[in-house]
Amino acid sequence: MSSEDVVTVDIPVDDKGDSTVVHLMPCGIDTKNDNGVAEAKVNCYFTSTIKEESPNVFRASFRGRPLHGALVTLPDNYKGVVLKEQGTAVAGVTYNTVGHFSSLYYWNLDKNISQDDPVHRCLQWTKLSNAIHQKV
C-alpha cells in the first residue's frame, strides 16, 4: 500500500453489549462457500470441544489438535471490531463493521497460555499508550 492509498473504516458508535464472540486461532481457516461468502460454523464444530480448566483458562481441540486458550478482556475504554472489506474504490479500500467485542478467546497450539503470548504483550501497549498520552 502506498502513502497515497486510502483506507476507510466505518465504525458506528454502539454502546450496546458485544455482538460477536471472537476466537483468535493459531491457524488460517478457509471458510468460503461456493458463493465466496465466509461462513465458519464455530458453534457446530468448535465450541462444543471447549472445556474450562480454571477461570478464563480453556482447553479445546481443532481437527484433532490440542489447543490451550484464555479469555482476555480488553482494557476499559477499548472495543474490538470485526471488519469486512466492502471492495476497493479508486481512492482506496473501504471496510464496514460487522461486529464488536470487549473480550476474546485466544488459542495456542501445543503451548500453555502465558503473559509472554503476543495477545498479552499487545494489550500491555495500551497501558503504555495511555501513560504517554495523559495530560501532565
N, C-alpha and C positions, 0 to 999 in steps of 0.2 A: 504494500500500500504506500503510495507516495504522499508527500506532505500536502498535495492538492486534493487528495481524496477526502470525501466527507462521509462520516458515519452518523446516521440519525437514529436515535433510540427514543421511542415513545414509551415513557414510564408514567402512567396515570397515578395520581395521588389516591391511595386507597388505604384507609385506616382500619379496614375490617381485618378479621383474622386471616391466617395463612390460607392460600388457595391451592398449594401444591406441596406434596411430600417429595423431597429430593434425596436421592441415593447417589452419592459420588462413588462410582465403581472404578476399580483398578484395571479397566479394560475398555475397549471400544465395542459397541454393540450395534450391528446393522439392523435397524428395526423397520426399514421402509417396506411398505406393502407394494402391490402391483401398481398402485396409483401414485407412488412416490411419497406417500404420507407416512410420517414416523409414528409408529404405534408400538409401545413397549407394554406388554401385558404383565406388569410388575406384580399386581395382586394375584394373578393366577400362578406364576412360575417362580417368584422370588420371595415375597413377603411371608409366604407360608413356611419357609425354611428358617426364618429369623427366630432366634431364641435369646432372651435376655439373661446374661450371666450375672450381672450386678447392675446397679443403677447406671444407665447410659452406656453400658458396655454390652456388645452383642456378638453372637456367632451366627453364621449362616453358611449356606453353600450355594454356589452358582455353577451349573454344568459340572457338578461333581467336585469342584474345587472348594476347599475351606476358606472362608472369609472371616476376618476379625474386624468388628466395626464399633463405632461410637456415635452417639447422638450429640452433636455440637450445637449450642445455641449461639447465634450471632450476638455481638455486643449491643447494648442499648443504643438506640438511635440509628441502627443499621438494619437494612432489609435486603434480602437477596431477591433477585428477579430472574425469571426464566424467559429468555428471548427467542424469538423465531424470526428468521430472515424473511422479509417480505419481498425481496427481489432487489435487483440493482437498478439504479437510475443513472442518468447521465452524470448527475452530481455526486453519486456515491451509493452507499448501501443503507437501507432502512430496516430497522428491527422493531418489532412490536412485542410488548409484554404479554406473555400467555400465562404467567403465574408468578406468585411471590411467596416468600417463605422467611421465617425468622430462625429456623433451625434446620439442620440437615444431617443425614446419616452419611458417614464416610466409611469406606471399606478398604482394608489392606488384604493382600493375598499372601498367605503363609507368613504373616508378621503380626505380632501383637501391636495393639494401639499404644502410642507413646506421645509425650509432649514434643518430641522431635519430628513428628509427622508434618508434612507440608501444610495441612489444613490448620493445625495449631500454630505453626510458625507464621502463617499468613495472618491469622487473627491477632497475633502479637503486634503486627504492624499497625493495627487500628489504634492500639494504646499509644504507640509512638506518634502516630499522626495526630491524635487528639492532643498530646502533650506539646508538640511543636506548634500547633495552630491555636493554642489557647491565648487569650489576651493576657498580657503581662501587667 
